[in-house]
């Protein structure tokens, strides 16, 4: 056995130490990133975070600090830079961040995937109801997703959009069925419209299509138009919807004009809001929606009725009624009549009651 000289041992140890130091120097940045990535969020409970636009790593860190989600921004930024997360790779949207989420996991969640969403992005709740027009719907939608109402309306009114979905502008509201939907915040106008088209197709099953044809109607837009009139006539008492639908279907079958007050009120926009006593001058407005002047259904819906109203109309019973008049009370219900004579009497009683009620308010 040969013994190594002391200088040789020292040399070997020196080389090993140098290699170790060099290795540590080379590995240290990666170790830093690893340790930074293991740092956890400081939020105590699940916290929602809405990113309205893509942010850089530094900008995102500032937002998270302000929201008390992270308290070590330098660690967060270090990991973001290592992952090369530029603004283009961080997705806007809604996120729910659990307590003690590691920075590495947090940043992976913000990273945009192949679908254009963040890996951990969650859907927001979108609700629109009680809308008369697509303009009103666009206003409500713009409060829930990242599309402004003007851009949405511009897309909806585009001729190629109408052609794509097979509607006229007047019929188009029928495709938007009010409900509560789950949808990604960063949904644009085109994607939103496509989603509504999918929901429309899901609603209009073969069974429902067969029902509308059995009523003598030819398309979902016609059914929606009738449902919009029914709802405009009665928005409080759902149990009256099928009867009112049956009444108007009778008028359509017999060739009578629908003579629905809400249709000519629709022509006036908001000018008749709150007006109780409607006059001949109001009914005489020349407008394709005025069913006092035209026969049959208007060219499109006068509001966006919910699915429950559509179902009520689809299941309208056969009734003999041709007329309806508000009851002389505050119940919101109607008196239905078969003959014009009976209806005129109901109308006389209601007008007398209304006059007396107005006198009481003036005393």
C-alpha positions in Angstrom: 0.0 0.0 0.0 1.3 3.4 -1.0 0.5 6.3 1.3 -0.5 9.6 -0.3 1.7 12.5 0.6 0.3 15.2 2.7 0.5 17.8 -0.1 -1.4 15.4 -2.5 -4.2 15.0 0.1 -4.4 18.8 0.6 -4.5 19.2 -3.2 -7.3 16.7 -3.6 -9.3 18.3 -0.7 -8.7 21.7 -2.2 -10.0 20.6 -5.6 -13.0 18.9 -4.0 -13.8 22.0 -2.0 -13.5 24.2 -5.1 -15.8 21.9 -7.0 -18.2 21.9 -4.1 -18.1 25.7 -3.9 -18.5 26.0 -7.6 -21.4 23.6 -7.6 -23.0 25.4 -4.8 -22.6 28.7 -6.6 -24.1 27.2 -9.8 -26.9 25.5 -7.9 -27.7 28.3 -5.5 -30.0 30.2 -7.9 -32.1 27.1 -8.5 -32.1 26.4 -4.8 -33.3 29.9 -4.2 -36.1 29.4 -6.7 -37.0 26.1 -5.0 -37.1 27.7 -1.6 -39.1 30.7 -2.9 -41.5 28.4 -4.6 -42.2 26.6 -1.3 -43.2 29.9 0.4 -46.9 29.9 1.1 -49.6 32.5 0.9 -50.6 34.5 3.9 -54.4 34.6 3.5 -56.3 33.0 6.4 -59.3 31.7 4.4 -60.2 31.0 0.8 -59.9 34.4 -1.0 -61.4 35.4 -4.3 -59.3 37.4 -6.7 -60.5 39.0 -9.9 -57.9 39.9 -12.5 -59.6 42.1 -15.0 -56.6 42.1 -17.4 -53.4 40.2 -17.8 -50.5 41.4 -15.5 -46.8 41.0 -15.4 -45.2 39.0 -12.6 -44.3 42.3 -10.8 -47.7 43.8 -11.2 -49.4 40.6 -10.0 -47.2 40.5 -6.9 -48.3 44.1 -6.1 -51.9 43.1 -6.4 -51.5 40.0 -4.2 -49.7 42.0 -1.5 -52.4 44.6 -1.5 -55.0 41.9 -1.1 -53.0 40.3 1.8 -52.5 37.1 -0.1 -48.7 37.1 -0.2 -46.2 38.9 2.1 -43.0 37.8 0.4 -43.2 39.5 -3.1 -39.5 39.1 -3.8 -39.9 35.3 -3.6 -43.1 35.4 -5.8 -41.3 37.6 -8.4 -38.2 35.3 -8.4 -40.3 32.2 -9.2 -42.3 34.1 -11.8 -39.1 35.2 -13.6 -37.8 31.6 -13.4 -41.0 30.4 -15.1 -40.7 33.2 -17.6 -44.3 34.3 -16.8 -44.7 37.4 -18.9 -47.9 39.3 -19.2 -48.8 37.2 -22.2 -48.7 34.0 -20.2 -50.7 35.2 -17.2 -54.5 34.8 -17.7 -57.1 37.3 -16.6 -60.1 35.9 -14.8 -61.5 34.9 -11.4 -59.4 32.9 -9.0 -60.1 31.4 -5.6 -56.9 31.1 -3.5 -56.8 28.6 -0.6 -54.7 29.4 2.6 -51.1 28.3 2.6 -50.9 27.8 -1.2 -47.3 27.6 -2.3 -46.1 30.3 -4.6 -45.2 27.7 -7.2 -48.7 26.3 -7.2 -50.1 29.8 -7.1 -48.2 30.8 -10.2 -49.0 27.6 -12.0 -52.7 28.4 -11.4 -52.3 31.9 -13.0 -50.5 30.4 -16.1 -52.6 30.5 -19.3 -53.4 27.1 -20.7 -54.2 25.9 -24.3 -57.8 27.1 -23.9 -56.7 30.6 -23.0 -57.8 30.3 -19.4 -55.7 30.2 -16.2 -55.0 26.7 -15.0 -56.8 27.5 -11.7 -59.3 30.0 -13.1 -62.8 29.5 -11.8 -66.1 30.4 -13.5 -68.1 33.5 -12.4 -71.9 33.6 -12.0 -73.7 35.4 -14.8 -77.3 36.3 -14.4 -79.5 38.4 -16.6 -83.3 38.7 -16.3 -86.1 41.3 -16.5 -84.6 42.6 -19.7 -86.8 44.2 -22.4 -84.1 44.4 -25.0 -80.8 43.1 -26.0 -79.3 46.5 -25.1 -80.5 46.0 -21.5 -79.1 42.4 -21.5 -75.8 43.6 -22.8 -75.6 46.1 -19.9 -76.2 43.4 -17.3 -73.8 40.9 -19.0 -71.0 43.5 -19.1 -71.1 43.7 -15.3 -70.2 40.0 -15.0 -67.7 39.3 -17.7 -64.8 41.1 -19.4 -66.8 42.6 -22.4 -68.2 46.1 -22.4 -71.9 46.5 -23.5 -70.9 48.6 -26.6 -68.6 45.9 -27.9 -71.2 43.2 -27.2 -73.9 45.1 -29.0 -71.7 45.8 -32.0 -71.1 42.1 -32.3 -74.7 41.1 -31.9 -75.9 43.7 -34.5 -73.3 42.6 -37.1 -75.0 41.1 -40.1 -72.6 38.1 -40.2 -73.5 37.3 -36.6 -77.2 37.3 -37.4 -76.6 35.2 -40.5 -74.5 32.7 -38.5 -77.2 32.0 -36.0 -80.1 32.3 -38.5 -82.2 35.1 -36.9 -83.4 38.4 -37.9 -82.5 41.3 -35.6 -86.1 41.3 -34.3 -86.0 37.6 -33.6 -82.5 37.5 -32.1 -83.6 38.1 -28.5 -85.3 34.7 -28.6 -81.8 33.0 -28.5 -80.9 34.6 -25.1 -82.8 32.7 -22.4 -82.4 34.4 -19.0 -80.9 32.2 -16.4 -78.0 31.9 -14.1 -74.9 30.6 -15.9 -71.4 29.7 -14.9 -68.9 31.2 -17.4 -65.3 32.4 -17.4 -64.8 36.1 -16.7 -62.6 36.7 -19.7 -65.3 35.5 -22.1 -65.5 37.8 -25.1 -68.6 38.8 -27.2 -68.2 36.0 -29.6 -67.7 33.3 -27.0 -70.7 34.6 -24.9 -73.0 34.5 -27.9 -71.8 31.0 -28.8 -72.6 29.9 -25.2 -76.1 31.3 -25.4 -76.6 29.5 -28.7 -75.6 26.3 -27.1 -78.0 26.9 -24.2 -80.8 27.7 -26.7 -80.2 24.4 -28.5 -80.2 22.5 -25.2 -83.5 24.0 -24.3 -85.2 23.4 -27.7 -85.4 19.6 -27.6 -87.4 17.6 -30.1 -90.2 17.3 -27.6 -90.5 21.1 -27.1 -90.2 21.7 -30.8 -93.1 19.3 -31.4 -95.2 21.1 -28.7 -94.7 24.5 -30.3 -95.8 23.1 -33.7 -98.9 21.5 -32.1 -99.8 25.0 -30.9 -99.8 26.2 -34.5 -96.5 28.1 -34.2 -93.6 27.6 -36.6 -90.4 28.5 -34.7 -88.9 29.0 -31.3 -88.8 32.7 -31.9 -92.6 32.8 -32.4 -93.1 30.9 -29.2 -90.7 33.3 -27.4 -92.5 36.3 -28.8 -95.8 35.0 -27.5 -94.2 34.2 -24.1 -92.9 37.7 -24.0 -96.4 39.1 -24.4 -97.8 36.8 -21.8 -95.1 37.8 -19.3 -95.6 41.5 -20.1 -99.3 41.1 -19.4 -98.7 39.2 -16.2 -95.4 39.3 -14.4 -96.7 38.5 -10.9 -99.1 35.5 -11.0 -97.4 32.6 -12.8 -100.5 30.4 -12.6 -102.2 32.7 -15.1 -99.5 32.3 -17.8 -101.0 29.2 -19.5 -104.5 30.7 -19.6 -103.3 34.0 -21.1 -101.2 32.0 -23.7 -104.3 29.9 -24.5 -106.3 33.2 -25.0 -103.8 34.7 -27.4 -103.5 31.4 -29.3 -107.3 31.5 -29.8 -107.0 35.0 -31.2 -104.2 33.9 -33.6 -106.3 30.9 -34.8 -109.5 33.0 -35.4 -107.6 35.8 -37.1 -108.3 38.4 -34.4 -105.8 41.0 -33.7 -104.0 40.3 -30.4 -104.6 43.9 -29.2 -102.1 43.5 -26.4 -101.3 46.8 -24.6 -97.7 45.8 -23.8 -97.0 45.6 -27.6 -97.8 49.2 -28.3 -96.2 50.2 -25.1 -93.0 48.6 -26.4 -93.2 50.9 -29.4 -93.0 53.9 -27.0 -89.9 52.8 -25.3 -89.8 54.1 -21.7 -92.2 57.0 -22.3 -95.3 55.2 -20.9 -93.6 53.8 -17.8 -95.9 54.3 -14.9 -98.9 55.5 -17.0 -102.0 53.6 -15.8 -104.6 55.1 -18.1 -103.7 54.3 -21.7 -105.4 56.3 -24.4 -106.3 56.0 -28.0 -103.4 58.2 -29.0 -101.1 55.7 -27.4 -102.6 52.8 -29.2 -102.5 54.5 -32.6 -98.6 54.6 -32.8 -97.5 53.2 -36.2 -95.1 50.4 -35.3 -94.6 46.8 -36.4 -95.0 45.7 -32.8 -98.4 47.4 -32.3 -100.8 44.5 -32.3 -103.7 46.9 -32.3 -102.7 47.7 -35.9 -101.3 44.5 -37.2 -102.6 40.9 -37.1 -100.7 38.0 -35.6 -97.5 38.1 -33.6 -95.0 41.0 -33.7 -91.8 40.5 -35.6 -90.0 39.5 -32.4 -90.1 39.3 -28.6 -90.9 42.5 -26.5 -88.8 41.2 -23.6 -86.6 38.2 -22.8 -88.8 35.7 -21.0 -87.3 33.1 -18.7 -87.5 29.3 -19.4 -90.4 28.9 -16.9 -92.5 31.3 -19.0 -91.6 29.4 -22.2 -92.7 26.2 -20.6 -96.0 27.6 -19.4 -96.8 28.8 -23.0 -95.7 25.4 -24.5 -98.2 23.7 -22.1 -101.0 26.2 -22.7 -104.4 24.5 -22.2 -107.3 24.7 -24.6 -109.6 27.5 -23.3 -112.5 29.4 -24.8 -111.4 32.8 -23.6 -110.8 35.6 -26.1 -110.6 38.6 -23.7 -109.0 39.5 -20.4 -109.2 42.5 -18.1 -107.5 43.4 -14.8 -109.6 42.6 -11.8 -110.8 45.7 -9.8 -108.5 45.1 -6.9 -104.8 45.0 -6.2 -104.4 41.3 -6.6 -102.7 41.5 -10.0 -105.1 38.9 -11.4 -107.4 39.1 -14.4 -111.0 38.4 -15.3 -111.2 36.3 -18.4 -114.2 36.4 -20.8 -115.5 34.5 -23.8 -117.7 37.2 -25.4 -117.1 40.8 -26.1 -120.2 41.8 -24.1 -118.8 40.1 -21.0 -115.4 41.7 -21.5 -116.9 45.2 -21.9 -118.7 44.8 -18.6 -115.4 43.7 -16.9 -113.6 46.7 -18.4 -116.3 49.1 -17.3 -116.1 47.8 -13.7 -112.3 48.0 -13.7 -112.3 51.6 -15.1 -114.8 52.7 -12.5 -112.8 51.2 -9.7 -109.6 52.7 -11.1 -111.2 56.1 -11.2 -112.4 55.8 -7.6 -108.9 54.7 -6.5 -107.4 57.8 -8.1 -109.9 60.1 -6.4 -108.9 58.6 -3.0 -105.2 59.4 -3.7 -106.1 63.0 -4.5 -108.0 63.5 -1.2 
